[in-house]
Amino acid sequence: MSDTSNQQQAAAVEATADGRGGLSQEELDALVASSDTGGRGATGPVGVFLTCVALCWSLFQLWIASPIPFMVGWGVFNDTESRSIHLAFAMFLAFAAFPAARTKFQLGLGIIVPVVLAFLFMTGAKADTSTWWIPLVALAVVGAVVLGSPKDKVPVWEWGLAVVGALAALYLYVYYRDISGRVGAPIAQDFVVAVIGLMLLLEATRRALGPALMIVASVFLVYTVLGPYMPSIIAHKGNSLSEIVNHQWITTEGVFGIALGVSTSFVFLFVLFGSLLDRAGAGNYFIQVAFSLMGHLKGGPAKAAVVSSGMTGLISGSSIANVVTTGTFTIPLMKKVGFSSEKAGAVEVASSVNGQIMPPVMGAAAFLMVEYVGIPYFDVVKHAFLPAVISYIALVYIVHLEAVKAGMEGLPRAYTPKPIVQRLIGIAFTVAAICALSFAVYYGMGWIRPAFPNSAGYIIFGFLTLVYVGLLYVASKEEPLELDDPNAPVTTLPLPGPTVRSGLHFILPVVVLVWALMVDRLSPGLSAFWATTYMVFILVTQRPLTALMRRDSAFGAAVAQGGRDLIDGLETGARNMIGIGIATATAGIIVGAVSQTGVGSALADVVEVLSGGNILAILLLTAVLSLILGMGLPTTANYIVVSALLAPVIVTLGQQNGLIVPLIAVHLFVFYFGIMADVTPPVGLASFAAAAVSGGDPIRTGVVAFFYSLRTAALPFLFIFNTELLLIDVTAAQGVFVFIVATIAMLLFAAATQGFFLAKNRFYESIALLLVAFTLFRPGFWMDMVAPPYAEVDPTEISQAALDTEVGEYLRLRVSGLNDLGDPIEFVALLDIEEGATGEERLENAGLVFRSDGDRLIIDDVSFGSAAATAGLDWDQEVLRVLRPADQPTKYLMFIPALMVLGLIVFLQRGRNERSQRTATAA
């Protein structure tokens, strides 16, 4: 989401006439539309035309994701052609759906940026081409901005920008063969199209996403041209217009790079899947289920808000849409049971933003990580799952603490609960039934595929359809779910059983998606295609079938409504993608500038100078930079920017200073802090949206949400140093143990930061709780002080050290040498020790041959593809230090003093509670 509506949101916050901040449902819909789907509500033939364009975009994406083009031998597009068409749709709809009218500041940017870029492009053109036409391009963009545009129609000049922008994007598709024959040597036509395309792309970014991403991308273009004039630490030779045109537009290094490719191949289908699922009624179903199950607990509406926002986050890629969709219902109910406007909004913000870190979608960042980190999608989900779940559990606990502190009660139940023993038996039976069903389905599918290789797909579809019809029959016996007015008096909660049964068929498309991704290990794009196709089937049939099962006479109306639902879902999915498509293309400018100028290594130098080489300082600086870069950016663009700029910084500086971190941990680190920008004032876009609903102050809402989100900010630091939290190199049993211990630790961290555990914390109790939580998270920190994990040996004794190291463990070698640019560098390498009878054989099997130069140990040769090469070692490097693994007691011994301290805190706080109760009784 962008900061498009800061003024609109601020005005809405002032209008606090009722519990929803004075906003009608229409105004809330407009708030989401202005940020996600386009604020221009054109009607009549123009509205129909834009709907048709959006439908064509959705159908095109389904076509290229399906196996049909390869079956019929027609309509097959390569990656570059698909990206070109994808961006053409996004550019056209950005100008048609988003009016130019914004704040004066944004309109000023719309005038200044084209003028500045025109000057820079003319400066960088040198002798490459004539430049007289570049000011005319800038003048045309400025003219369209100055003239502005209404919100209810599309003026002629807007149509012109939309068409020209789409044609500039289509250039790579139309002239693909010609361009492939002149890579690196752009002609005058390439110059014209690229300059027009870059200027219009930045203007489309301003309209659809606000000024933040436009400013950042423009700064990188300025840096690309004016490199020689920059401070020496970040200076570079500068690039000509020819190099910029070739790199940014004509090849797939910039705008049409990996980010836009992921948006084309994966992200669109997942956004479309979520849109269709929501259109079918799943969003309402998630909210009602959460309230029926948790509404009776202390602070129940807030806990239900956390759960429902988490479930909505699974299918939503937008923080603000999540806030407004669930917050419209949850925020007034939270206020009703005693939460202030700011706290109610903050709970919704924290839970909605956390939806962006929850697999399987993660705001589309999961698919980008597949490309950037180079690991399978299943591994990305596995590594990201545990921190996300722990973070949500901790947020529910924070809500519980707030409710206990304020003496809140839950909403009245709709039924009399059974005795606890019967409920436990029922839960155990349900879990056993689900497990039995899962095993039956898993092994049944495993039998069907080899038994019927050619018709397995039809058999599985038939089986799913039977299950769907059965679940729909069960749902037809229940009353339709309707969202009640959250401002009306609440007398009871919905019954859990009927509520859960009323929408179980919504789980089937999710099952298809998860099965295809996790079990069949299909590509994310193909998995999303099959899940979306099945969702289309459900969307079209659920109303007619329900009408038949209920013997409703309005069968024809149900069929027509199913068709309308499908069209609305396809249109909404495409319009939701406008911002993401534009964002990934514009973020490609930044990625392209990084690769073209080498600013990544320069940024590493800056961070190293500021941090003094201290690991924790490096991580803190990187976190702050991620927060700053993430301000105002949607989740997808946010991750692209911070991962391109800051992930290499942690990897490079960490290795130089002895911290070897898996690449996925680094990318999750910068991603977590990037999305924290949606919470953190003064930008905090999700906080503004929540304040518009709650009627609270947006800055105070953001501050409270930030404190609620401290647990999310703590997790990245913890899993950088303790990668077990990411389920890296752990067994199933270890994974369960890590989950339990980490969850307890995070709950204690939440209690410390909220100042309340069993009673109000004394300051020393909060400090003790933080220490206990840290010890549970990272017991190795204290054990390393007691018994160092490595013993240092002289480099000349490396053979003996290799012999003393067990096969499969690592020797830590600190080496010095030259980097790829010929500059001196020191770093730490982890050498995986191979089998061998002697130390020399083990080193040779690991790919290393040494020579002695006096007291110096020099690497003489490194075998290609060996463990040594994988560790980053190369010939002529000098080994400065050798550390071999040392015997160390189990780090979990540190849990003993931690649990003793925790027991003391419990004893003290329970004693205070008992004394308070006796005093209250006596009074």
N, C-alpha and C positions, 0 to 999 in steps of 0.2 A: 504494500500500500504506500501511498505517497503522503506528503503533507499538503495535499491539494486543498483540503478543507479546514485549515487551521482557523481561518476567520469564521467560517460557518460553524465550526465546532465551538469556538469561543462564544459566539452569539447564542448558540444553543445552550451552553452552560449557564449563561446569564438568565435564560428563560426557565426558571425553576418553578413553574406553576404547579407541577405535580410530581409524583414519584419517578417519572421518567424524564425529568429535566425539561418538561414542557414540549417534548418532541412527539409528534404523532407518528403512527406507523409509516405514513407516506414520507415524512421527513427523514425517518431512519433509513428507509429504502433509498431515498435520494442521497443520503450520506454515504452509504455503501456504493451506490452507482457512481457517484462523483469520483470515488477512489479506485474502484475495481472494474466496473463495466462501462463507464462513460457517462458523463453528466448530461449529455444532450439527449433530450427525449423527443426526437423527431417523430411525427405521426404522418398518416396518409401514405401516398406513394413512396416518399423518401424513407419512412419508417419500414415499409414493406421491403424496399430495396436493400436497406441495411440488414434486415433480418435474413434476406436471401444470401447476402454476402457472408454473413456469419455462418449460416447453414452450409454454404459451399466450403467454407474453411474447415468446419467439423467433418464433413463428408470426405474432403481431401485427406485429412489426417487419418481417418479410419481406413481409407483406401490404401495409403502408402504403408500403413502398419499391418495390413492384412496379407495373407499369402495369395490372395486372388490375382494380383498383377502377374505374379510368377507362374500361376496356373494357366492364365489365358495368354501370356506373352505380350501384354500391352499395358501401357501406363506404368512402366517401371522407371523410377527416377533414382539417380545416384544421390549421394549425400549432399553434394553441393547444390544440385538442382532443387532438392527438397527444401533445403535451407532458404534458397532464394525465393521460392514460392511462399514459404511460411512467413518470411519477413515482409513480403509484398502484401499479404493479407493484413498483417499486424499494422503496417504503416498506413494502409488505406483506412482501416477502421479507427486508428488512433486520431487521424485528422477529422474523420467523419463523426466519431462518437464523442470526442472530447473538445469542447469549445476552447477558444484561445483565452477567453476572459479569466483572469486570475487576480491575485493581489498586485498592487503596483510594483512591488519588488520583483515578482515573477515576470510581469510584462516588461519591466526594465531589462531583465536578463534576456528575454526573447528578442530585445533590440540590440543589446550590447554584444552578446555572444556571436551572432552571425557577422557583425562588423569586425570584431577582433579576429575571428577565424579567417575572414576574407583577407585581412592585412597579413596574417601569418602565412596563409597559403600563397599569397603573392610574393612574400619574402622568401619562402621556401622554394618557389618555382624556379628561380634563377634562370638558367637557359633552357629549362626543360620544355616550356611551352609558353605561348602568349597568355597574358593574364588579364586582358581587358574585360573579359566576360565574368570574372569572379565577383567584382563588386555588384554586377547586375543580379547575380544569384542571391547575394546577401540582401540587396535592396528588395527583391521579391519576398523573401522571408520576413524582413522587417515590415514591409507593407502589409502583409497578411496579419501580423501580430498587432500592428497599430490599428488597423481597421477593426480588429476584434471579430467576434461572431456571437450571435444569439444562441440561447440554449434550446430553442424550439425548432430551429431550421438550420440547414447547411447553406451558407452563401456560396456564390460562384467561386470566389478565390479559395475557399476551403476545399471545394471539389478539385480545383486545380492542384493544390498542394497534395491532396490525397492521391490523385492519379499520377502526378510526377514522382511522388515518393514511392508508390508501388512499382512504377516502371523502372526507377533506379535500382530497386531491390531485385526486380526480374532480369536485370541486365546479365547477371551471371548465368541465368537459365537460358536466355535467348542466344547469347553469344558464347556459350560454354566451349564449343570446339575452337572457335577463333582465339579465345583467351588462353586456352590450354597450349596453343602453339606459340604464344609470345609472353610466357611467364617471365617476369622481371624486366620487361621492356614495354611499358604501357604506351599507348598511342594517345593522340589528342582526345579522341572520343572517350577513352578510359578516364582521362583527367576530368572532363566535364561531368560525366556520370558520377564519379567518386566524390567530387566536391559537392555536387548537388545532394547526393545521397547522405553524406556525413552531416551537412547542415540541416537537412530535413529530419534526419534521425534524431539529432539533438533537440530540435524543436518538438518533435513528437514525444520525446522523453519528458520535456518540460510540461507538456499538456497532460500526459497520462500519469506521470510519476512525480511531478513537482520539480523543484530546482536542484535538489541534492545531487542526484546522479548526473544531471546535465553539467553541473559545475565541476564535479570530479573528472568526468570524461574530458571536458574542455581544458582543464588544467593539464591533463596528461598530453593532450594534443599540443598545447603551448610548450610544454616541456620537451616534446619530441623535436620541435623546430628550434627552440632557443636553448638547447643543451649547452652550447659553448659559453653562454652568458650566465649559467647557474653557478652557485657556490662550488668550490673545487671538489667537495666531498661527494656531490651528486652530479657533477658536470659530465657531459659526453660530447661527442663530435658534432651532434646535430644531424637531422635528416632532411633531405630535400623533399619537395612535393612529389616527385616521381617515386621516391621510396615510400612515402606515406600512402599514396594512392595504391601502389602495388601491394603493400603489406596490409593496409586496413580494409580495402574494398575488393581488390581484384583477386586476391588469394584467400585462403581459409586460415590466415594467421590472426586476423583481427575481427571485424564485424561478423564474418561468416565462419567463425571458428568453433571450437568445441562447445562453448556455452550455448550458442544458437543451435548447434547440432543436437544437444541434449534436449533443448526446448522443443525442437522439431520431432525428435524420435520418441521421447518418453513423456516429457512434462505435459504436453497438450492432452494426451490420452488420460493421464491420471487426473488432471483438472476436469476434463470432460466426464470421467467416471464419477468424480465427486459431485459434479453438478447434476448429473442424472440421478444419482442416489438421493441427493437432497430433494430434487424435484419429485421423486417418488414418495417422499414423506419420511425418509430415514432421519433427517435432522430433528424433526418433531418427536420421532420415536425415541431417539437417544435421550433427549431432554426428559421426556415423560418416564422412561425407565429409570434414569438416574434419580428423579424425584421420588418415584414409588419405592425405591430401594433404600434411599438415604435421607429422605426428607424428615423422618422422625427423629434423627439424631440431633445432638446439640449443635446448633448452627447448621442444621440440615440443609437448608437451601444453598448455603455457601459450599458445603461439601458436594451437593448435587451439581452445583455450577462447575466445580473442578472436574468432576467425572464426565459430565456432559460436554464440557469444552474439550476435554481430552479425546472423547470419542469423535466429536466434530472435527478436531484437529487431524484425525486420521484421514479425513477426506477433503480437508480444506487447506489451501496454500496461502491463505490471507489472514493475518492477525486481526485486522479491523473487521473483516466479514465475520470472523468467529466471535469477536467481542459483541458486535451488534446482533448477530443471529441468536446466540444463546443469552446474551446480556439483557436483551429486551424482556425476557421472561425471568431470568435469575436475579438481576440486580434489584428490582423492586421487592422481590420476596426476601432477599437478604436484608434489605432495609426494614422490612416489616418485622423481622425477628430480632432487630436490635443493632444491625451493622450501620455505621455512619455512611453517608454517601461516598466519601473517599475510600473507606475500607471495602465497601461493596464493589465499587469500581475497580479497586486494586486487586481484589480476589479474582475478578473476571479477567483483568488484564494479565495477571500472572499465569492463570490457567490457559488462557487463549494463546499467549505467546509461547508457552511451553508446548502447545500443540505442534509448533514448528520443529521441535526436536524429537517428536514421537515417530518412530518408524510405523508404517513402511514408506511414507511419502517424504516426511521431514521438509515440508515446504519446497519440494523438488530437489533439495540439496543432495539427497541420497543418490540420485542418478548422476549428478555432477561428480560426486565423490568416486563413483565407479570409474569415470573417465580420468579424473585427476590423480587418484591414488593408484589406480590400476589393479584393483582387486574385485572379485565377483560381488554382485549386488547382495547375495545372501550374507557375505561376510560383513558388508557395511551395516546391514540390519542387525546382525548378531552383535557387533561391537557397539552400536548406538543404543541398543535396547535397554540394557541394564541402567545406565545413568538416567535415561528418560523416565523409566518406571519409578526409580528411587526418588527422582525429583517430584513426580506427581504424588507419591505417597507422602512425602514430606510436606507438600502443600496442603493436603487434606489434614495433616496433623497441625499445621500452622492455624488453619481455620478452626480446628478443635480447640486449640489453646486460646484463640481469640474468643470463642464462645464460652469457654470455662471462665476466663477472666471477667467477662461481662455478665456471667450468670444467665446466658441465653438458654432457651429450650427449643426443641424441634417442633415441627408442625404435627398436629394430631394424626394418628394412624387411621387408616380406613378399615382396620380389622383388629381383633384381639389376638395378639401373638401367642403361638403355642409355647409350651414349656421349653426351656433351653435344650434339654436332652433330645426332645423330638425334633427340634430345629437342627441340631447337630447331625442327627441321624439322617434327616432329609437332605442336608447339604452333602453329607458323605455319599448318600445314594445317588444324588444328582451328579457328583463328580465321577463316581464309578460308572454311571451310565454314559456320560460324555466320553470317558476314556475308552469304554468298550466300543462305543460307536466309532470313535476315531480309529481304533485298531481295525475294526471291521472295514471301514472305508479305505484305510491305507492299504491293507493287504488285499482287499477286494479289487481295488484299482490296479494293484500290482499283478493280480492274476488276469485281469481283463486285457491289459495291453499285450502281453505275449500270446494270449490265447486267440485274440481277434485283432491282429496288427493293423488290418486295413479298415476295420469298422469300429475300432475302440472309441473313437470320438463320438460317433452317433450313439453308441450304447451309453456312454457316460452322460451325454446330453439328455438322453431319454430318462436315465436314472435321476438326474438332477431335476428334470421337469416333473417327474412323479413326486419327488420330495417337495418341490415348489407348490404343486397343486395341493398336496396334503397340508403343508403349512398355511397356505392361503385359505384352505377350508377351515382350519383351526382359527385363523384370524377373523374369518367372516362371522364366526359365532360371537365375537366380542364387539363391543361398541367402538365405532371409529374414534381414533385419538384426535382430540382437538386441544390446542393450546388455550387455556383459560386466560382471562384478563388478569395479569399479575397485580393490577391495582385494586382488584375486587377483594372483599374479605375472603380469607382462606379458612375453610371449615374442616377440610379433610384432604388427604392425599389419595391419589389413585391406587387401586389395589395392585400389588406387584404381579400376581399371577396373570390376570387378564391383560395387564399392560405389556408384560413381556411377550405373551402369546400373540398379541395383536400385530406384531411386526417381525416375527422370526424369519420370514422369507427375505427380509432385507439383508440377512447375514449371508445368504447364498452367493451373491456376487463377490462379497469380500472373501468367502471361502474359495471361490474360483480363482481370484487374484492371488491369494496367499499360496494356494496349491500350485498354481503355475509358476510362481516365483521361487517357492521354497522346496517343493518336492520335485516337480518336473524340470526345474531349473531352466525354464524358458527365459528369453531375454525380457527385460522390463517392458519394452515396447509391445512385444507379442503377448505377454501376460496381461498387460493393460487392455490390449485389443480384445482378447477373449472375455475378460471381465466386463468390459464396456458393452460388448455384443450381448452378453447375457443380461446385463442391466437394461439394455434397450428392449429385449424380449419381455422382461418383467414390467417395465414401464408401460408398454403397449397393452399387456394382457391383464394386469392386476385388477384394473377397474371393471372390465367386462366380466372376468371370471368371478369376481366378488359379487357383481350384480346377479349373475346366474345362481350362485350359491345362496344368495339371500332372497332369490326369487323376486328381484326388483324388476319392475316393468320398464324402467328407464335404461334398457340394455343399449339401445342405439346411442343415447347420450353418453353412456359410459365409454363406448367405443370411440366416439368423437373426442371425448375428454382425454382418453389415452393418447390419441394422436397429437392433440394440442400439448400434452405434457412432454411428449417426445420432442416436438419442435421447440418448445420453450427450453427444454434441457440442453438441446444441441446449440441453440442460440446463446443461452447463458454461458455454457462452457466456452464457446468461442470468444464471447465478450470478456469473460474472466481472464482469457489468455492474452488480451491486447497488451496489458501492462507487462506481463511476464515476457512475451515475445520481444517487446521493445527493450525491456530491461536487459535481457540476455544479449541482444545485439549491441546495445550501448556499452555493457560491461565488456564486450569483446574489444571495444576500442581501448579500454584500460589494459586488458590482457595483452593486446597487440603492442601497445606502447611499452609495456614492461619487457616483453621479449625483444623489441626492436632497440631499446635504449640501454638495457641492462640496469634499470633503476632498482631491480630487486637486490642485487649485490650492493648497490650504493645504500639502500635502506638498511641492509644488514650492518654496514659500516656505521651508519648513524646510530642504530640501536646499540651496537657494541660500544661505541664511544660514550653514549649516555649512561649505559648500565655498568660500565667498567668491567665487563665480562662476568658479572655475577648472574648465576642462572635465574634466581628468583626475580631479580631486577629485569632481566631480559623478558621473562614471562609477563611481569606486571606492565612493562612498556608495551609489549605486544597486545595485551588485553585492552589497554587504554586506546591504542591506535585502532584496534578493531571496533571499539565502541564509537570512536569518532568517525571512522570511515563508514560505519553502518548506519549513521544517523540519516533518516529519511529514505533509506533504500528498502525496496521490497526484499523478502527473504532470499530469493534466488540471486538477484544481482548482488545483494549483500555478501553472500557466500563466495561468489565469483571474485569479487574485488578483494576481500580479505584473504582468501586462499592464494590468489595470484601474488599479492604483495607481501603477506606476513607469514604464511606457512613456510616458505623457504628460509625466512629469517630464523625461525626457531630451529629448523633442521640444521642449518649451517652453524649458527652460534652454539647450539646445544652440543653438536659433535665436537666443535673446537674446545668446548669447556667440559667435556666428559659426560654429557647427558645424551645417551643414545635413545631416541624416542621413535616408536613405530610411526610411519607417515600418517596412518588413519587417526592416531591420537592427536597429532598436530592439527590436522584438518578439523577434527571435532572441536579442538580447543578454540581456534579462531572462529568457527561457526557459532559456538555457544555465545561468545562475546559479541559477535556481530548482531545476533538477534536480540541481545540484551538492550541494544539501542532502541528497540521498539518500546521498551519500558522506561528507559532512563531519561529524566528531564535534561535539558529543556525541550528536546524534540518529542520523544515519547509518543509516537503517533497513536499507538493503541490506547494510551492513557487519555488522550484527547477524545477518542471515540467513546471510551467508557464514561468519561465525565459528561459527555453530551447526553448519554442515557441516564446517568444517575443524578445529574444536577449538581455534582460536586465540583470542586476546584480542580482543574486538570493538572496543575503542577503538584498540588498536595497528593492527588491520586497517584501521580507518577512516583513521588517520593515513597509513599507507602508501598506501592507495587515493587519498587526497587528493593526495599527491605524484605518483602516477601520472596523476592527472587534471588536473595543472597545465596540460597542453597544452590541455585543454578550456576551462580558465579563461582562457587567454591569447587564444584565438581570438576571443571576442566583442570584446575591445578592438581587435584587429587589423582585424576587418571593419567596425567602426564608422568607423575612419579610412581604411580602404582597401576600398571596397565592391566592388572587382574580385573579391575573394574570394567574394562572393555572386553572381558572374557578372552584375553589373548593368552595362549599357551596354558589353558586350564582344562581340567577334566570336567565331566558333568557334575560329579560330586563336589568338586572344588567350586564350580560355578554356583551351586545352590548355597554353599557355605559363604562365599563372597557376597551373594545377594542378601542373605540374612544379616551378616555382620555390617555390611555397608548401609543397609536400611536402618538398622538400629543407630549406627553412627550418625546418619543424616537426621534422624529424628532428634537426637541429642543436640546436634548442631542447630536445628531449628529452635529447640527449647532455649538454647543459650542466646541466640540472636533475638528471640522474642521476649526474653526476660522472664519466662515463666515455664516451670516444669511441673512439679506436683503442687507447688506454691510459687509465689512471686520470688524470683531469684534475688539473693544478695549478690553484690558485684563479684565477690570471690567465687560464688557458685557458678556464675556464668562463665568465668574464666576456666574453672575446673571442668565444666561440661565441654567447653571447646577443646581442652587438652584431651579429655577422654575420647571425644569424637575423632580428633586427629589421630590418636593412638589406634583406635579401631580401624580407621581408614588406612593408616600407613604405619603399622607396627615396626616395619623394617627401619624406619628413621631412628628410633631409639636403640634398636638392637645393633645397628651399624656403629653407634657410639660405644657400645659395650664391647662388641667383638667385630672388628672390621671384616667386611666380606671378602676383601682381597689382600693378598700379601705381595709387597713389592720385591722384585728380584732384579739383579743387575742385567741390563740388556744382553751382555755377553753370555748369560746363563739361560737364554731363552729356550734352548733345547731341553734342559732339565725341567724348566717350567712347563713345557709342552708335555713331557713325559709324566709329570705329577698331576696334570689336568685330565679329568675323566673325559672320555670320548663323548662328544655332544655338548660339552660345556665350552665356555669362551675364555680365551686370553684377551685381556684388554691391553692394547698397544697404543701408546701415545707416540705419534710419528710427526716428523716435519718434512716438508717438501715444497713443491710448487703446485699451484692450482692450474686450471685450464688456461688462465690468462698470463701465466708465468710469474704470478706474485707469490711471495713466501706465505706458507700457511702451516698451522699446527692443528691436529685433530686427533680424536680417539677412535680407534677401530676395534671392533669385536671380531676376533678370529675364531671361527668354529673349528675345534680340534678334530681331526680325522683319526681313523685307525692307524696303528703302526707299532712295531716292536720297540723302536727307539724314538727319542725326541726328534732326531733329525728326520726320520721317516715320517713321523706325524706332520711335521712342518712341510715336508716335500709333498705329502698327500693333500695337504691344505693348499698347495700351490705356491709355496714360498721357498726361495733360495737366497741365502745371505752371503755377504762377504764382510770381512773385518778391515777397518781402516784405522789402525792404531787402537784407541779405546772406543771408536765409533762402530756401531753395527749398521750396515747399509743393506737395503733390500737390493739384491742383484737381479732377481727375475721373479715375475708373477705369472703363473699359468692362466691362460684365457679361460674364463668361465669357472674358475676355481673359487673356493671359499674365501681365499685372500682377495681375489678380484672383487667379489661381492662385498667384502668389507671396505672396499675403497682404497686398498693398498696398491702401490705402483713401484716400478723400479726406480732406483736412486733415492728413495726416501730413507731418512735416518730414523731408527727406532730410539726414542728418548727414554721411555719408561716401559716396563713390563709388569703387569699385575696379573697374578694367577689367583683362581678362586681359593679361599681359605675355609677351613672348617668353621662353621658358625652354628650356635644353637638355633632352634626354630624361633622365628620372629614372633610367633604367636604366644610365647611366654610373656610378652609385654601386655597381653590382655589381662593378666592376673592383677598387676597394680592398677590398671585402668578400671577394672570392674570393682576393685576394692574402693577406689575413690568414688565411683558411681554409687556404690552401696552406702557410703558415708553421706553423700548428698541426699539420697532417698531417705535415709534415717533422719537427717536434720529437717528436711522439708515436711515429712510426715509428722514429726514431732510438733512443728509449728502449726500444722493444720489441726492436730488434735487439741492443742492448747487454744487455738482460735475457736474451735467448736465448743469446748468447755466454757470459754468466756461468754460465747453467744448464748449458750444454754443457761448459764447462771444469770445473765442479764434478763 
